[in-house]
Amino acid sequence: MLEWFNPDCPFVKANHVTTRTMYNTAREAHEQGAVWMAINSGKPGKQGTGHDRNVQAVKDYGIEYPVMLDETGKVGHLYGAKTTPHMFVIDETGTLIYAGAIDNNPSLAPGDVNYVAQALREHAAGKAVSVPETKSYGCAVKY
């Protein structure tokens, strides 16, 4: 699991703090044996960037997984990350099985379909992911 991250983006903050969607989905993924990582591809000096800001966000948001820094944007560009959050589910063989939004509500409220949880459950059941791609929403990655 890869989550593109900017702690100062209202959509990221809502999914981490207000709705706890990221926390709950990451917990479910971990229980299924998945590894979850967040990546901050913000360029130095841009909103929500830097090691210290990530460290503070981990504390403030109660994040229980690594938050990595990609200040050059190299990893973000390789994946085509456009927004924060932008989610990527990669299976155990390294195949991308889902890319897009965390859920189906492009607002600060939770959606009624969590695409990431759905992809994880379908994959764990040996099924093909029924929705392998959606349009991500949120703040633009601050490359």
C-alpha positions in Angstrom: 0.0 0.0 0.0 1.3 3.4 -0.9 -0.5 6.6 0.2 0.7 9.9 -1.2 0.8 12.2 1.7 0.8 15.9 2.6 0.0 16.5 6.3 -1.3 20.1 5.5 -3.7 19.0 2.8 -7.3 19.3 4.2 -8.2 16.0 2.4 -5.3 14.1 4.1 -6.1 15.6 7.4 -9.8 14.7 7.1 -9.0 11.1 6.2 -6.5 10.8 9.1 -8.1 12.8 11.8 -11.8 13.6 11.2 -13.0 10.4 9.6 -10.1 8.1 10.5 -10.5 6.4 7.1 -6.8 6.0 6.7 -6.2 4.7 10.2 -9.1 2.1 9.9 -8.1 1.0 6.3 -4.4 0.7 7.3 -5.3 -1.4 10.3 -7.4 -3.7 8.1 -4.6 -3.9 5.6 -2.1 -4.8 8.3 -4.4 -7.5 9.7 -4.4 -9.0 6.2 -0.6 -9.0 6.2 -0.2 -5.9 3.9 2.5 -3.3 4.4 1.3 0.3 4.3 3.6 3.3 3.6 3.0 7.0 3.1 5.1 9.1 0.8 5.5 12.8 0.9 6.8 14.0 -2.5 6.6 17.7 -1.7 9.5 19.8 -2.8 11.4 21.6 0.0 9.7 24.9 0.9 6.3 23.8 -0.3 3.2 23.2 1.9 3.5 20.2 4.2 7.0 19.2 3.3 10.1 18.2 5.2 11.3 15.6 7.7 10.2 17.6 10.8 6.7 18.2 9.4 6.3 14.5 8.7 7.5 13.5 12.2 5.0 15.9 13.8 2.2 14.7 11.6 2.9 11.1 12.6 2.5 12.1 16.2 -0.5 14.4 15.7 -2.4 12.0 13.4 -1.5 8.8 15.3 0.1 7.2 12.1 1.3 3.7 12.8 3.3 3.2 9.6 6.3 4.8 7.9 6.0 8.2 6.3 8.8 8.6 3.8 10.2 11.7 2.2 10.6 12.0 -1.6 11.7 15.6 -1.9 13.0 15.2 -5.5 9.6 13.8 -6.5 11.2 10.9 -8.3 9.1 8.2 -6.7 5.9 10.3 -7.1 6.5 10.9 -10.7 7.3 7.2 -11.3 3.9 6.2 -9.9 2.1 9.2 -11.4 0.9 10.4 -8.1 -1.2 13.5 -8.7 -3.0 14.2 -5.4 -2.8 13.8 -1.7 -4.1 11.4 -1.0 -3.5 9.2 -4.0 -3.6 5.5 -3.2 -1.7 2.5 -4.9 -2.3 -1.1 -3.9 0.5 -3.4 -5.0 0.1 -7.2 -4.7 2.7 -9.6 -3.4 4.1 -10.1 -6.9 4.7 -6.4 -7.4 1.7 -5.9 -9.6 -0.3 -2.7 -9.3 -3.9 -3.9 -8.6 -5.5 -0.6 -7.7 -4.7 3.1 -8.2 -6.9 6.1 -7.3 -9.0 7.6 -4.6 -9.4 6.2 -1.1 -13.2 6.3 -1.5 -16.0 7.5 -3.7 -16.7 10.9 -2.0 -14.4 13.7 -3.3 -15.2 15.8 -0.2 -14.0 16.0 3.4 -16.6 13.5 4.4 -16.2 9.7 4.1 -17.6 7.9 1.1 -19.8 4.9 1.2 -17.4 2.8 -0.9 -13.8 2.5 0.3 -12.0 1.5 -2.9 -8.8 0.5 -1.1 -10.5 -1.7 1.4 -12.5 -3.2 -1.4 -9.4 -4.0 -3.4 -7.7 -5.6 -0.4 -10.7 -7.8 0.4 -11.2 -8.9 -3.2 -7.6 -9.7 -3.6 -7.4 -11.6 -0.3 -10.4 -13.7 -1.5 -8.6 -14.6 -4.7 -10.8 -12.4 -6.8 -9.9 -9.9 -9.4 -10.2 -6.3 -8.2 -13.6 -5.1 -9.5 -12.6 -1.4 -9.6 -8.8 -1.3 -10.4 -8.7 2.4 -11.1 -10.5 5.6 -10.0 -9.7 9.2 -10.3 -7.9 10.4 -7.2 -8.9 13.6 -5.5 -7.5 16.0 -2.9 -4.7 18.5 -3.1 -2.1 18.5 -5.9 1.2 16.9 -5.0 3.5 19.8 -4.3 6.3 18.8 -6.7 
